[in-house]
Amino acid sequence: MARWEVVRPRRPSRVPGVSMAGFHDRGAGPVDVRVVPHPAVTLVLEFGDGPLVVDAATGRQQRGSLVAGFTHDAVRVRGENVECVQVRLSPLAAFAVLGVSSAELDHVVVTLDDLWGSAAARVRQRVGEVRSWQDRFALADDILTRRIAEGPSADPEVAFAWSRILGSNGGVRVEELASESGWSRKRLWSRFREQIGLSPKRAARLVRFDHAVHRLAVGADAAMTAVESGYVDQSHLNRDVLAFSGITPATMAGETWLAVDHIAWKDRGKNELS
């Protein structure tokens, strides 16, 4: 990953469910990478000389600071001289920070201007004026802290169900979540979909997929990965990887996005996604 300067904050975010990393493209030519679906909403604060361009499977193209929902459907990121702060928001944090339900962002990439209006341009200017990465992270954290204090919070029962799915790497029996939360199945499924953006079953599949592809990226055997990640067999893993990404597990293991992921989010799970 020599073309990328990847910087991590020295301190975790003050906001639960938020993690950040800084990216600076130092390559000799344009970058073009596939985005791997991830169980977090992605906020990109772009401020570099070259525009960040996102091509969606629908053919729609977005530029600048962006927000991407959970399932990206063959989204690709392009650009040259890209410089940005990438923020991963758990759906619980995203609900407050972005001002919209994660359900409205599923399969969608939107500009930050679409969500924050003129405030997005002011944020870009402020982040671009700061000279050091650590100061950029601190500024971004201040902005997120303010927004989450003013935004809506998820129901405790929904937060509990999300935590159970994450803690089990997607292996929890979703049928048990309602009884554990104390709500009826109908009410939990409705509120979970509204606030998280996915049904509990699809959320569990996405978390399980994320666990599996990170195992593949560090060289784990596909058959063993399937067993350890809770799949029935390797064919089941193959089908899930293909469904979420459109590529095979063998191809997925070498994806640039996952290689960068292990540098930028080295301590995955400690502050991210909670």
N, C-alpha and C positions, 0 to 999 in steps of 0.2 A: 504494500500500500504506500509506496514511496511518493506517489504523486499527491497524496493528501497529507496536510498537516492536521492532525486531530488533537484537540485540546479538551481536557476535562476540568470541571470546577474543582477547586481545592476543598470546598465545603459543599455538603448536600443542600438542596433547596429547603427553604423554610416551609414550603407547601407540600404536604403529603401527596404522594402520587405524581410528583414532578421530578424529572431528571433532565439534564442538559449536556450537550457537547458542542464544541466549536469545530467547524470544518473550513479549511482553506485549500482550494485546488491549486496545486503548484505544477501541474502537468504541462507538457509542451503543446498539447492539443486539446480539443474539446473532450469533455467527459460525457459518457452515455451509459447509465447503469439502470438495471432493473430494480424496482422497489419490491422487497419481500414483505408480504403481509405480516403485521405485528399486532399484538393485543394492546395497543395504545393509540390514541389520537396524536398525530404528529403535527406540531407547529414549527414552521421554519421562518425565522427572522432573517431575511436576506439583506445584505448591505454592501456587497462587493462591487467591483467594477464591471464584471460580466453578469448578465441576467441569468437567473435560475429559471429553467423552463421545464415544465412538467407536461408530458404527453399522456393523456388518458386513453383507455381502450376505446372510448366513444369517439376519439378523434379530436376532442376538445383540448385546447392548449391553454395553460395558465403560466403566468410569469410573476416573478417577485416573491414577496412573503406569502406563504401558503399554509393551508390547513388541510390535512388528508385524514379521512376516516379510516376505519379498521381494515377493510378488505379492498385492496387496490386494483385488482383485475388488470394485470399486465401494465401497470403504470411504469413509465420510464422517466428518469431525471436526466436532463442534458444541461450543458452550459460550459463556459470557459471563464477562468479567473473567478470562480464562484467562491464567495465567502459568506458564511451564515452561522447563526446559532440555531441548532436544532433542539427542540424541546419535545420530550415525550410526556404526554398527559394521560394518566389513567382516566377512564371514562368518568369516574367520580369527580376528578379535578376538572376535566374538560367541560362538564356540565355547568360549572360555575365560571370558569375562566373565559370560555368562548361565548357564553350567553345563549347557546343553543344546545338542544339535546344531541347526544352522540347519534341518535337514530336518524337525525337529519343529515349526518355526515357519512353514513355507511355507503360505500362504493362511490364516494364523491371526493373531489379535490377542488377547493375553493380558494380564492385569494383572501388574504386577511382583511383587505378593504371591504369585501362582501359582508364580513361579520362585524368589523369594528369601525367601518366608515373612515372619516378623516383622521381618527385616532391612529390608524395603522400607519399612515405616512409620518406622523409625528414620532411614533415608536421607531420606525426605520431610521429617521434622521438622528434620533438620540443614540441609538445603538451604533450607527456609523461614525458618530463624533467621538466615541470612546476609543482610546488608543490600545488598551490591553484587553486580552481575553478575559481575565479574571474580573475586571471592571465591567465588561459586557455581561458576564454571567450575573454579577451583582445587580446590575440595572434591570436585566430581564427578570430576575427574581423579585425585585421590588414591584415591577409592573404586575407580575402574576399574583403576588401576595395581595396587592390592592384589589385586583379584580376578583379574586376568590372570596375576599372578605365581603364584597358587595353582591356576589352572585348567589344563586340558589344552591342548596345542599341536597344530596341524594337521601332517600329514606334509609334509616339504619338497617332495615331488613334487606334492602337491595345491596347495600354496602357489605353486609354479612355474606350474602350469596356470592357476590363477586370475589370476596376474599377466600371463600371456600373453594371456588373454581381455580383461582390462582394457586392457592396453597397445595392443591392436589395435582398441579400441572395438567388440569383438564380432566382428571380421572374420577372426580366425584360423580356419584349417581345423581343426575339432575332431578330425578323424581323425588329424592329425599330433601331437596333444598327447601321446599315449601313447608314441610313439617318441622324442619329444623329452625326455620325463620319464624314460625308461628302464624304465618299467613296462609290463606287458601292458595291452591296452585294457580287458579285463574288470576287472582289479584297480584301474586308475585310475578307471574309471567308477564302480565300487562305492564306493571311498574318497572320491571327489569328491562323490558324492551324499550320503554319510553326513556329511561334514564341512562342505561348502558349503551343502547343502540343495536343490540343483538338479542336474540332469544337466548335463554340459558344454555340450550343445547348447542347452538352455533358458537356461543362464547367459549364453551368447554372445548369444542373442536378446534377453535382458533388457538387457544392456549396450549392444547396438546400438540398441535402442528408447530407452534413456535418452539416448544421444548425439543421436539424431534429434529427440526432443521438446524438448531444450534448444536445438537449432538453430531449431526452429519458434518457440519462445517469444521469441527475439530477432528474429523477423521474416524468417527465411530462407524462400525459396521452397520449396514442398513438393517439386516435381520435382527441384530441385537438392539438397535435403536427402536425398532418396532415393538419389541417385547418390553423394553424398559419404559417406553412412552405410553403403554397401555393399548396398543393396537392389537387386533386379533392375530394378524400375521403381517408379513412384509407386503403382500398385495394390498392389504388394507391401508398401510402407510403410503404406498405408491399412489393409490387412488386419492387420498386426502391431499398429498403434496400437489398432485396434478390439478385437483379441484381448486385449491387456493392460489396456486402460482402459474399453472399452465405448463410447467416443466417437470421433468423426472427428478427423483431424489439424487441421482448421480450428477445431474447438471446443477441442482440446487446446492450441493455441497461446495461447489466452486464459485458461487455467486459473490461478486465484489461487495454487495451490500452487507452480507453476513460477515465477511472478513473485516470490513470497517467496523461493523457492529461490535465485534469482540474487543476492539481497541477503544472505541468511544464509550461503550457501556460495560466496562470490565466487571463492575460490581453489580451486575444485573440482579434485580430482586430486592436489594437492600432498601432503596428509596423509590425505585421505579415501580409503577403499577399498583402500589398499595392503596 
